[in-house]
Amino acid sequence: MKAFYFITGVIFVIGCTKPPGQHNEDKSGDDHSISSFSQYSSFKIRQGAHYCDQNTIKSVRTSEMKFLVKFDSSAIYQTLDPENQYDINKLWGFSEDTDNHYNSARIGWSWNNEALRLYGYVYANGILNYQEITPVPIGSEITCRIKPAANTYLFNVNGVSISLPRSLSTSEAIGYQQYPYFGGDEAAPHLITILVKSL
């Protein structure tokens, strides 16, 4: 009889135990915000570097690249040469072959004239084109999209759209992921941290 109660108790405990990784519902919403934040990947560009700490080769096939990004105060910087303040750093995007200076589309960023500005930044058959999309607030969640279309790349940041030339006419981009990069002529003047979440 004792064995029966022992086995029953074990079954009860196992049945009431949540699977690993399952959390109690938080009515305040704090658990949701933490979970949402944890889906971001942190990319760090060290002082004196151009490339971020995460830049493994990753193939891309997409009809629209969508992502969220957050910048903190490390996006505020001063270049040694004042003219380099207007150089466009790279945030996120893709190349359409192995050479990102031939066919590629990226969203770029820079800190100039007391604002954080995002840009469309593309190469089409080796020809560079770029255009400012919009200034964005530091610390906010920014929604970004890059869509390849016939002979055009369509960019959208927080609802503001621009288009830039593309040398291909396919409805999908097939190539490689492009990651955060600082420069330009100068390397990062201090540690820069950027949070990105693919959608």
Backbone hydrogen bonds in HBPLUS format (Angstrom, degrees):
<---DONOR---> <-ACCEPTOR-->    atom                        ^
c    i                          cat <-CA-CA->   ^        H-A-AA   ^      H-
h    n   atom  resd res      DA  || num        DHA   H-A  angle D-A-AA Bond
n    s   type  num  typ     dist DA aas  dist angle  dist       angle   num
A0004-PHE N   A0001-MET O   3.09 MM   3  5.11 119.7  2.47  94.1 108.7     1
A0005-TYR N   A0001-MET O   3.20 MM   4  6.64 158.3  2.24 153.4 156.9     2
A0006-PHE N   A0002-LYS O   2.96 MM   4  6.22 158.7  2.01 151.8 158.3     3
A0007-ILE N   A0003-ALA O   2.96 MM   4  6.15 166.8  1.98 153.5 156.0     4
A0008-THR N   A0004-PHE O   2.95 MM   4  6.11 160.4  1.99 148.7 154.8     5
A0009-GLY N   A0005-TYR O   2.91 MM   4  6.06 154.7  1.98 145.3 151.9     6
A0010-VAL N   A0006-PHE O   3.04 MM   4  6.32 154.6  2.10 148.2 154.8     7
A0011-ILE N   A0007-ILE O   2.97 MM   4  6.24 162.4  2.01 152.7 157.0     8
A0012-PHE N   A0008-THR O   2.98 MM   4  6.20 155.2  2.04 146.0 153.0     9
A0013-VAL N   A0009-GLY O   3.00 MM   4  6.24 162.1  2.04 150.9 154.7    10
A0014-ILE N   A0010-VAL O   2.97 MM   4  6.19 167.4  1.99 154.7 158.0    11
A0015-GLY N   A0011-ILE O   2.87 MM   4  5.96 158.8  1.92 147.6 154.1    12
A0016-CYS N   A0012-PHE O   3.09 MM   4  6.26 135.3  2.30 142.0 152.7    13
A0016-CYS N   A0013-VAL O   3.24 MM   3  5.26 133.0  2.47  95.6 107.6    14
A0017-THR N   A0014-ILE O   3.25 MM   3  5.24 154.6  2.31 100.9 108.5    15
A0022-GLN N   A0019-PRO O   3.10 MM   3  5.73 159.9  2.15 141.7 142.4    16
A0029-GLY N   A0026-ASP O   3.12 MM   3  5.67 153.9  2.19 113.1 120.3    17
A0033-SER N   A0029-GLY O   3.12 MM   4  6.44 156.5  2.18 150.3 156.3    18
A0034-ILE N   A0030-ASP O   2.97 MM   4  6.23 157.5  2.02 152.9 158.9    19
A0035-SER N   A0031-ASP O   2.91 MM   4  6.05 162.2  1.94 146.9 152.3    20
A0036-SER N   A0032-HIS O   2.84 MM   4  6.01 159.5  1.88 148.7 154.6    21
A0037-PHE N   A0033-SER O   2.93 MM   4  6.04 158.0  1.98 142.4 148.5    22
A0038-SER N   A0034-ILE O   2.90 MM   4  6.08 150.1  1.99 147.5 155.7    23
A0039-GLN N   A0036-SER O   3.24 MM   3  5.54 152.2  2.32 103.9 111.9    24
A0040-TYR N   A0037-PHE O   3.07 MM   3  5.75 166.6  2.09 119.6 123.9    25
A0041-SER N   A0196-VAL O   2.79 MM 155  5.35 171.4  1.80 149.1 151.1    26
A0196-VAL N   A0041-SER O   2.97 MM 155  5.35 161.4  2.00 149.7 154.8    27
A0043-PHE N   A0194-ILE O   2.83 MM 151  5.24 166.7  1.84 156.5 161.1    28
A0194-ILE N   A0043-PHE O   2.90 MM 151  5.24 162.2  1.93 151.6 157.6    29
A0053-ASP N   A0044-LYS O   2.83 MM   9  5.58 138.9  2.00 144.7 156.8    30
A0045-ILE N   A0192-ILE O   2.83 MM 147  5.12 163.5  1.85 152.5 158.3    31
A0192-ILE N   A0045-ILE O   2.94 MM 147  5.12 161.0  1.97 144.1 150.5    32
A0049-ALA N   A0046-ARG O   2.99 MM   3  5.37 151.6  2.07 140.4 137.8    33
A0048-GLY N   A0188-ALA O   2.78 MM 140  5.15 175.2  1.78 149.4 150.8    34
A0188-ALA N   A0049-ALA O   2.94 MM 139  5.60 177.0  1.94 151.0 151.2    35
A0182-PHE N   A0050-HIS O   2.79 MM 132  4.70 163.1  1.81 136.6 141.9    36
A0177-GLN N   A0058-LYS O   2.87 MM 119  5.53 163.7  1.90 163.9 169.3    37
A0060-VAL N   A0175-GLY O   2.81 MM 115  5.14 157.1  1.86 126.5 126.9    38
A0175-GLY N   A0060-VAL O   2.82 MM 115  5.14 163.4  1.85 148.1 153.6    39
A0062-THR N   A0173-ALA O   2.96 MM 111  5.38 154.4  2.03 147.6 155.3    40
A0173-ALA N   A0062-THR O   2.79 MM 111  5.38 166.6  1.81 155.9 156.5    41
A0065-MET N   A0146-ILE O   2.79 MM  81  5.12 160.0  1.83 159.7 156.5    42
A0146-ILE N   A0065-MET O   2.85 MM  81  5.12 147.9  1.95 144.2 154.0    43
A0199-LEU N   A0066-LYS O   2.90 MM 133  5.29 166.8  1.92 140.5 136.1    44
A0067-PHE N   A0144-CYS O   3.00 MM  77  5.40 161.2  2.04 148.6 151.2    45
A0144-CYS N   A0067-PHE O   2.87 MM  77  5.40 163.6  1.90 173.3 176.3    46
A0068-LEU N   A0197-LYS O   2.78 MM 129  5.05 160.4  1.82 146.4 152.2    47
A0197-LYS N   A0068-LEU O   2.86 MM 129  5.05 158.7  1.91 145.6 147.8    48
A0069-VAL N   A0142-ILE O   2.95 MM  73  5.20 144.8  2.07 138.5 149.4    49
A0142-ILE N   A0069-VAL O   2.95 MM  73  5.20 165.8  1.97 152.8 157.0    50
A0070-LYS N   A0195-LEU O   2.89 MM 125  5.07 151.5  1.98 141.5 146.5    51
A0195-LEU N   A0070-LYS O   3.06 MM 125  5.07 176.8  2.06 156.8 156.5    52
A0139-GLY N   A0071-PHE O   2.81 MM  68  5.57 141.8  1.96 152.1 162.1    53
A0075-ALA N   A0072-ASP O   3.05 MM   3  6.06 169.6  2.06 129.8 132.1    54
A0076-ILE N   A0073-SER O   3.10 MM   3  5.65 165.9  2.12 115.5 119.0    55
A0084-ASN N   A0081-ASP O   2.87 MM   3  5.48 141.5  2.02 119.4 130.0    56
A0085-GLN N   A0082-PRO O   3.18 MM   3  5.47 158.5  2.23 105.9 112.5    57
A0086-TYR N   A0083-GLU O   3.39 MM   3  6.20 168.2  2.40 117.2 119.6    58
A0087-ASP N   A0084-ASN O   3.00 MM   3  5.15 165.6  2.02 108.8 113.3    59
A0089-ASN N   A0109-TRP O   2.84 MM  20  5.16 150.9  1.92 161.9 158.0    60
A0109-TRP N   A0089-ASN O   2.78 MM  20  5.16 149.6  1.87 132.0 140.3    61
A0090-LYS N   A0181-TYR O   2.86 MM  91  4.97 150.4  1.95 144.4 152.2    62
A0181-TYR N   A0090-LYS O   2.89 MM  91  4.97 157.0  1.94 139.5 139.6    63
A0091-LEU N   A0107-ILE O   2.80 MM  16  5.53 154.3  1.87 154.8 158.8    64
A0107-ILE N   A0092-TRP O   2.90 MM  15  5.65 162.4  1.94 163.2 165.4    65
A0093-GLY N   A0178-GLN O   3.23 MM  85  5.06 135.0  2.45 143.8 137.4    66
A0178-GLN N   A0093-GLY O   2.89 MM  85  5.06 155.0  1.96 134.3 128.1    67
A0094-PHE N   A0105-ALA O   2.92 MM  11  5.63 159.0  1.97 154.5 157.8    68
A0105-ALA N   A0094-PHE O   2.86 MM  11  5.63 163.0  1.89 169.4 175.3    69
A0095-SER N   A0176-TYR O   2.87 MM  81  5.28 154.9  1.94 148.3 156.6    70
A0176-TYR N   A0095-SER O   3.10 MM  81  5.28 142.2  2.25 124.5 135.5    71
A0096-GLU N   A0103-ASN O   2.73 MM   7  5.35 168.1  1.74 149.5 147.3    72
A0102-TYR N   A0099-ASP O   3.10 MM   3  5.54 154.1  2.17 118.4 118.8    73
A0126-GLY N   A0102-TYR O   2.86 MM  24  3.95 168.9  1.87 125.7 123.2    74
A0104-SER N   A0123-TYR O   3.04 MM  19  5.19 154.2  2.11 134.9 137.9    75
A0123-TYR N   A0104-SER O   3.04 MM  19  5.19 155.8  2.10 134.9 139.8    76
A0106-ARG N   A0121-TYR O   2.85 MM  15  5.20 158.1  1.90 152.9 160.1    77
A0121-TYR N   A0106-ARG O   2.89 MM  15  5.20 142.4  2.03 170.4 169.9    78
A0108-GLY N   A0119-TYR O   2.89 MM  11  4.83 155.1  1.95 128.7 136.7    79
A0119-TYR N   A0108-GLY O   2.88 MM  11  4.83 154.6  1.94 128.4 131.1    80
A0110-SER N   A0117-ARG O   3.02 MM   7  5.49 142.3  2.17 146.7 156.1    81
A0117-ARG N   A0110-SER O   2.90 MM   7  5.49 173.0  1.90 166.8 168.5    82
A0112-ASN N   A0115-ALA O   3.06 MM   3  5.59 149.5  2.16 163.5 160.2    83
A0115-ALA N   A0112-ASN O   3.13 MM   3  5.59 139.0  2.31 109.5 119.3    84
A0136-VAL N   A0116-LEU O   2.85 MM  20  5.76 157.0  1.90 161.4 166.6    85
A0118-LEU N   A0134-THR O   3.05 MM  16  5.68 171.0  2.06 146.3 148.8    86
A0133-ILE N   A0118-LEU O   2.76 MM  15  5.67 170.8  1.77 144.3 146.6    87
A0120-GLY N   A0131-GLN O   2.87 MM  11  5.37 160.5  1.91 161.2 162.3    88
A0131-GLN N   A0120-GLY O   3.01 MM  11  5.37 148.7  2.11 144.4 150.4    89
A0122-VAL N   A0129-ASN O   2.87 MM   7  5.39 177.4  1.87 171.0 171.9    90
A0129-ASN N   A0122-VAL O   2.91 MM   7  5.39 159.9  1.95 154.3 156.7    91
A0124-ALA N   A0127-ILE O   2.96 MM   3  5.19 156.5  2.02 136.7 141.9    92
A0127-ILE N   A0124-ALA O   3.09 MM   3  5.19 164.1  2.12 107.8 112.7    93
A0158-ASN N   A0143-THR O   2.90 MM  15  5.19 160.4  1.94 150.4 156.6    94
A0145-ARG N   A0156-ASN O   2.85 MM  11  5.06 136.3  2.04 148.8 156.6    95
A0156-ASN N   A0145-ARG O   3.03 MM  11  5.06 149.4  2.13 142.4 141.9    96
A0147-LYS N   A0154-LEU O   2.80 MM   7  4.97 161.4  1.83 147.4 153.5    97
A0154-LEU N   A0147-LYS O   2.81 MM   7  4.97 170.9  1.82 147.9 151.1    98
A0149-ALA N   A0152-THR O   2.76 MM   3  5.09 154.6  1.82 175.8 168.4    99
A0152-THR N   A0149-ALA O   3.22 MM   3  5.09 176.6  2.22 110.9 111.9   100
A0151-ASN N   A0168-LEU O   2.93 MM  17  5.42 149.3  2.03 141.2 147.9   101
A0166-ARG N   A0151-ASN O   3.08 MM  15  4.41 149.4  2.17 105.7 101.2   102
A0153-TYR N   A0164-LEU O   2.78 MM  11  5.26 163.1  1.80 161.2 165.1   103
A0164-LEU N   A0153-TYR O   2.95 MM  11  5.26 153.9  2.02 146.3 154.8   104
A0155-PHE N   A0162-ILE O   2.92 MM   7  5.35 174.5  1.92 157.3 159.0   105
A0162-ILE N   A0155-PHE O   3.04 MM   7  5.35 150.3  2.13 137.6 144.2   106
A0157-VAL N   A0160-VAL O   2.89 MM   3  5.22 156.3  1.95 145.6 149.9   107
A0160-VAL N   A0157-VAL O   2.90 MM   3  5.22 169.2  1.92 120.6 123.7   108
